[in-house]
Amino acid sequence: MPQLSYLDLTYTELAALHRDRTVAVSAVSPVEVHGPHLPLGTDLFIAEELRDRVARLIGERRPDWNVLVLPSLAAGSDPIPLPGSVEVAPAALEGVVRGWARALAGQGFRYWVLLDNHGGPHHQLAIETAGRGAARKGLHLIAPFHLEFRRMVALDPELLEVTGLAEGTVGDITDSHAGTNETSLMLAAMADAVRPGYAALGQGRVSPRRGLTRALATMGRLLGRLGASDAATDFRFISNALAWVSDPQMESYQGRPCAADPAAGERMLEYRAAVAIELLEAAISGVPVQTKPLGWSIRRLRKII
């Protein structure tokens, strides 16, 4: 099973690929501040690690297929508002993803697995919207992090059991940025890039909820009591995210980097690669793949939150 770089192929070599036995894979994530201990490229580096793992797993499962590696997209919406982060408007991000999807679908390709590691709600909504448009053109655009991140924030019991992780260490609301989970992922994927000072970083500041963020948190609790679990998770997550980024004293990370463990990062990487393969296999079998990123249930409110 060859892994082929899209950029290295000629027009005729690209045209010769069997469309029904080729999977495109790539990584997308913004350049973003990740505390004082992780590089600005953290999200993209983790997404690229997952891309490579998914490519290998495809080769093991389907050795007669091609894996077409597209260039990484260092772009994303909703990075934390600190110097060093690079914001790309959701409409621009959606346009870039739509452009690639249109090109792939126009050539007859059917499967694109887009690996990501950024939980910004406008970021994920833009990619999911582009993906649903691609489906109408015959291309399965699979964005597994939308499902994975929802499970992380919702403390999905199966995820916790498979990874052996717990609340506060799995990328949930209190650990959603450059904390235990992401530091563990980087220790597993690129240990040399993690600054040794991470071991001295305790719990990041918990930003208070006031006004709108408090109202959103209350709505989340009410929806939870009514059994609307997805919407409840959306409101709770958005409440926390808004409280954090609007806090004048916001910390550049959430969670406890000092609790990071490369073995935990490895288990999370294995879990996330397996989810991507599961979604890809569903698409190959003819099942439409549509994920619900965080914020999907309240996407009509995205211009005001």
N, C-alpha and C positions, 0 to 999 in steps of 0.2 A: 504494500500500500504506500504509494509515494505521497509525501507532503510537498506541495508545490506552492511557491510564492507567486501570487498574482502579478506582482510587479516585475518578476523575472521572466515571465512567459512572453512569447511572441503571440501575435494575433492568430497565427495558424495553429500554434500549440494549444492555445486556449480553446479554439474552435474544435479541436480533436477530442476534448474531454467528454466522456459519457455523462450526459446531463442527469440521468436518473441514478447514477452511482458516484456522484460527487457531492461533498459537503463543504461549504465555505465556512471558515471559522475566523473570528477576529476579536479584538479587544477594544473596549471604549471606556473612558473614564476621564474626569477632569484633572487638571493640574491644581492641587489644592493643599493648603497648609494642614499638616497632620501633627500638631504638637511640636515640641522642641526636639523630639527624638526620632521622627520618621521623615523620610524625604518627601518633597512635593509631588513626586510621581508615584506615591504609594498605591493609590487606587489602580492606576494603570499597570503598575508592576504586578499586583495581585491578579488583575484580570488577564495579563499575559501569561502568568504562571498557569492559571486555569485553562486558558486557550491551549497551551502546550499539552496539558494533561488530557484534555478532552480529545485533542488530535490523536494522542497515543491510544486512548481507549477506543476511538472509532477504528483505528487500524487493527486492534486486537479483535474486535467484534466483527468487522467487515473488511478483511484483508484485500478483497478485490475492488474496494472503493478508493477514490482519490480524496484527499483532504486539500482544499484550496485555501491557503492562508492569505487573508486580506491584510492590508496595512492597518496598524493600530490607529485609533482616533483619539488623540489627546484633547478631548472636548467634553464639556458637560455643564449642566445648569445647577444652580444652588450650591456652589462651593461656599465654605464658610467665609464670611466677609473680613478677611485679614490680608494684609499685604503679602503677595506671593501667590494667592489664589487667582485663577483665571476663569472668569465667568463667560459662558457662551449662552446666549439667549435660547430659551426652549424652542422657539420657532426656527432658529438657525440650526440647532441640533437636530430637530425633526427633519429639516430640509436635507441635511447631509445624509442622514440614515435613509430617508426616502430616495435620495439620489443613487446611493449604492444599491438599494433594493430594486429600484427601477432598472438599473444596469444589469443586475444579476438575473432578474426575471425576464428582461428583454432578450437575454442570451439563452434562456431556457433552463437555467439552474433552478433547483427546487428547494434547497435547504441551506439556511444560513444560521449558524449558532453564534450569537453575539454575547461575549463574556464581559461582565461589568462588575464593579465593586463600589459603586456610588449610590447612596440611598437618598439623594435629593429628590423630593417628590415631583417637582417640575421636570427634572431630568428623566425620571422613569416614565412619567406620563407621556413625554415627547417620544421616547423610544417605542413605548407600547402603541401609541397612536400610529406611528409610522409602520410598525409591524402589522397592525390590523389592515392598514392600507395595502401592504405588500401581499397579504393573503388573498386579496381580491385579484391580484395579478398572477397568482399561482405559486408564490414563493412563501415557504414556511420560514418566517423570521422568529427564531427561538431566543428569547432573552431570559435565561433561567434565574438571574439574580432577582427578578421581580417576585418570583415565587419564593426563592430562598430568603430574601430579606423580610418578606411578610412573615414567614415562619420564624425567623430569628426574633423579630419584634414581638410576635404573639406567643413566644416561648412554646413553640410546637412540641408536644411530648415526644413524638417520634424523633425529631431532630435532636432533642436533648438526650434521648436514649442511645441513638446511634453514635453521637459524638462524645458522649460522656460529660457534656458540659452542663452548666447551670445558669440560672439568672445572674446577670451582671458580668458574664464572661462570654456570651454567645452573640454579641452584637445587638442586644436588645436595647430598649429605650435608655437605660442608664449606662450603656456601654457602646453607643452607636457611632463613635468616632475616635479613632486613634487610641482606644483604650485597651483592655485586655485582649479582645478578639482580634482587632487589626494588628496589634503588635505581635500577637502570637502567629498570625498569618505571615507577617513579614519575617519573623524569626525562622519559620519553616521554609519560606520561599527564597529570601535574600538576607540571610542573617548578617552579612557584612555591612548592609545598608542601615541597620538599626543602631542608633547611637547608644553607647553603653549607659548613658544617663537615664534610660528608661527605667532601670531598676530602682531609682530613687523617686519615681513619680507616683504619688498616691492618688487618691480619689480627686478627680477634677471638680471644679465648682459646680454645684447643682443650682441652676438658674431658677429664680422664683417665677411663678406664674401669676400674671396680673391681667386684668381686663379681658381682652379677647382670648388670650391663651388659657386663662382660668375658665372662661365660658366653654371653650373647646374641650377642655379636660372634663368638665361637668357633663357635657353632651356625650362624651365617650363612656363615662360611667353609666349614664342612663341607658344608652343603647346596649351596653353590655348586659344590664339587668333585663332588657327586653329580648335578649337572644340574638341581636344583630351583631355577631362577633366581628365580621370584617369591617363594618362601619365603625364599630367601637374602637378597634385597633387603629383605624385611620385617624380618628379624632384624637386619640391619645398620643399617637406619634406626632401628628402635626402640631399639637399643643406643645409638646416637649421641644420640637425643633424650632418653633417660632420663639419660645421663651429663651432658648439658648442663644440663637443668632441675634436677638434683639437686646440681649443683656449687655449694658455698657461695660460690665466687668467679665464678659464671657471668657472662659478658658479656651485654649486652643485644642483641647481634647476633652472627651468625656469618658468616664470609667477609670480603671486602675491599670495603667501600663505596667506597673511593678509586678502585677500578678500574671503577666504573659508567660506562655510556655510553648516552646516549639512543637512539642508532641500534640498539644491541643490544636495548634495551627494546622498541623498535618492532618489530624482527624477531620477538621472543618474543610480543608481543601479536598480531601477524598470524598466527603459527603457532597460537596457542591459540584464536583465533577460528575459524580454519579447521578445527581439530579439532572444535569444537563444532558447526559446520555439517555436517561429515562424519557425526557421530553422529546429528544431527537427520535428515538425509536418509536414513540407514539406518532410523531409526524410521518415517519416513513411507513407506518402501518395504515396511514390514512386518517388518523384522528386529528382534527384541527387543534392546534395548541394556542390557547389564549390565556395569558396570565393576568392577574389583577395586582398591579403594583400598589404600594401604599399610597393612599390618596385617591384611588380610582373611584370609590363610592361617592366622593365629594369633589370630583374633578370640575364640576360646573362652577365651583367656588374658587378655582385656582387663581383668578385675577385679583382676589381680595385677601388671600392667605398665602 
